[in-house]
């Protein structure tokens, strides 16, 4: 089966930086996605990595190392609206997505 | 507006009753998916469909059934055989399933089903 691990919770201060790590072991790899999910709402797409390296998109960046089975999502200049759950998802060899349990980020004033 | 709609947002049913959750998309996407989300757990794939009139079981298909008679619609039936049906159900769609571009999945707003 697929195994995707990420921390359960993280807390940070407004304006700070937070890094959410994700490690995975899957049967095949065809890309890694990060989604943001506010409580009771649908997940929304944040980023996609398929090659090693860093992808930057405004305040959010995502990094991938395929050899290490590792990714992180970096959130910079944190705002209160960034308080949400962040989901790491890996597309496997059959092109299905497997999700981690999510990391709940709480931003404090 | 293009998007995915799920209705209703909240649904209550008595134990032993079948219930059908609707999912409609007007994004012209070929692939559609049903996930279940429980507290403290990741999204788990129930069923997916890559094209009309075809669908495959996901990781937790037991107690569920689907149909894909139209490209834009992918209803999910939660049957009485599903032992723990109370959950948040999310429908998603993507342009395809291969590696031509991101093919990220777009999610509907979800239906929270409570079985009493």
Interface residues (C-beta under 8 A of the other chain):
Chain A: X4 X8 X30 X31 X33 X40 X41 X42 X43 X44 X45 X48 X50 X87 X89 X95 X96 X97 X98 X99 X100 X101 X102
Chain B: X33 X35 X40 X41 X42 X43 X44 X45 X48 X58 X88 X90 X97 X98 X99 X102 X103 X104 X105 X106 X107 X108 X109 X110 X112
